[in-house]
């Protein structure tokens, strides 16, 4: 083999080894007590808002801070635990006429991350805008959606970890805030009515999620 080819092969090995050394794919789980999800739809007389947090939200995330574009993960919301402030409305929302959450597969609204558009690597403490493409499933009806998001990598020192570990935080934590929209009809749902007025077909979804390294 010519000497130049040998040098080129050696250089390639070094580059690949260096890339592997810098790759640090991390697995995260959602920290329920510091996460929430909100659903909102407008009606002529009021805005219909549903909230859930703590045990009502679960999820996982896998990413390399140096290459966040390759991130994957999923989040699910237990619709049996979403509260709108009116018990009768909550019961109607979960009834057979709408979500039918007695069926286990209908109980969960899920979002599965498929790709992330984000500029450059994550830097500790820096909030970075992103577009997160994924599959939103409501009542077993999946649709593609894109969320406008911000992603923040929060690194803690050993001293900070010691002080915060009772709350569930670790040395590496990811904060994701996202908002996106869907419609009742896209998921095969009837448009609900408040009194005699139908709410808007549009649903705004917002999440404020905290993930901690496993």
N, C-alpha and C positions, 0 to 999 in steps of 0.2 A: 504493500500500500504506500503511495507517495506520502512524503512527510507532511505536505500541506493538508492532505485528507486526514491524516492522523491528528494533526493539530485541530482541525475543524471538528472532528468527532469528539475529541477531548473537551473542546470548548462547549459543544452541545450538551455533553454530560454535565458539565459544571453548571450551565444555565438551568437545565432541568432540575438538578439537585437543589440549586438555590431557590427556584420557584417552589419546590415542594417544601423546603425549609420554611419559607415565608407563609405558605398556605396554612391557615389556622381555622379550619371549619369548626364552628362551635354549635352545640345543640342547646336550645333554650326551651324553657317551659313558661307558660303564662303565670304570673303572680296574681291570683284572683282578687285579693284585697286591695290591689292598686290598679285595677282595670275596670272599665265600664263600657257599655254599649248603649246607644240611644237610637230610637226610631222615631221619625216625626213625619206627620202629614197634616196639611192645612184643611180646615173646613170653614164655611162662612161665619160661624159663630165662635169658633175657638180652634186652637192648634192641638192636634192629637199627638201626645208625646208619650213614648214608652221607654222606660229605663230599666237596666239591670246591671248588677255588679257582683263582686264576690263569687259565690258558687254558681251564679248564673252565666259565667263566662269561662271558657277553657280554651287552651290552644298550645301549639308548639311552633318553633321556628328554628331553622338551620341556616347559618350563614357564615361566611368568611368576611370579616370586616374589610379586608383588602379587596374583595370582589363581591360586594353586596348585590350586584346584578344577578348573581346565581342563587340568590336566597330562595328557600322554599319553606312552606309552612301552611298551617290551617288554624282557623279560629271557629269556634262554635258557640252559639248563644242558646240557652235553654228558654224557650218561649213560655214555659210554664211559670217562670220566675220573673218575667217582664211585667212591670207595674206601670199603669197609666194614671193612677190616682183615683180611679173610680172602679170599685170591685165589679160592678155589673158589666162595665165595658170590658174589663179584663176577662171575665167569664165568657162574654160573647165572642171575643177575639179568639179564645181557645176552643170554642164550640165546633161542632161538626159543620156548621155553615161557613166557617172560615178556615182556621188552621187545623182543626181536628187533632189537637195535641195528645189525645188519648192513644193515637197511633204513634208508637215510639219514633218512627222515621220522620214524622211530621213535627215532632217536638223540638227539633234542633234546626236553627238557621245556621248554615255553614258558609264559610268563605275559604276557598283553597287557592293559595298563591301559585300562579303559573310563571310569572316573570316580573322583573322589577327594572324600571328605567330610573337610573340614579347617576349623578355625575361623580365619578371618581370613588376612591375608598372612603370608608368611614373614619373619622378622627374623634378621639375621645372628647366628649363635651360639646361637640359641634352638631347643631341641628341641620340636617340635610333634606331638602325637598326630594320627593320621589313620586313616581306613578306606579302603582301596583296593579298589575293585571291578574285577574283570577276568575274563578267560577263561584258565583253566589247561588246557593240552593235554598229555596223556601218551599216548604210543603212538597219536597222531592222534585221540584221543577228547577233545574239548573239553567242559569243564564250567565253569559260573559259580562263582566263589569270591570271598569278601571277606577281605582280609588286615587284621589289626590292625598298624598301623605307627607309626613315628616318623620325622619328616623334619627334618633339620637343614641349614640353609644356612650354609656356611662360607666367609666372604670373607677373602681374604688381601691384605695390603698389598703394594705393589710389592717391598719388601724381603723379605717372606716368600715371595713367588712366586719371587724369584731364588734363595732358599735351598732351596726345595722342588721347583723345576721338574724337577730330575734324577729325581725320583720320579714325575713325571707330573702333579703338581697344578698348578692354574691359579688365577686370581684368584677364580673362582666355582666352588664345589664343593658337591655335594649328597650327604649321607649318609642312606640309607634303611635302616632295620632293620624287618623285617616277619616275621610268623608267621601261618600259616593251616593249615587241615586239608583233607584229601581222603581218599578211600578207594580201595583197589585195584579194587573192583568197579565203582565209578563210572566207571572208565576201561577197563572190560572186561578187567581182569587177574585172574588166579587169585591167591588169597591164598597167599603163599609159606610154606614150612615150614622150620623149623630143627630138625634131627634129626627127631623124629616129631611135633613140636608146631607147629601153625600160628601164625604171628605174627598180631597184631591186624589187622583189616581197615582200621583207621584209620592214616593217615600224617600225621605232623606235619612241616610244612616251615618252615624258618627261613632268612632271608637277611640278610646284612649287606653292603650294597652301597655303593660309593663311585662317584659320577659326577663327571666333570670337564667344564667347559665347552669346547666345541669352537671 
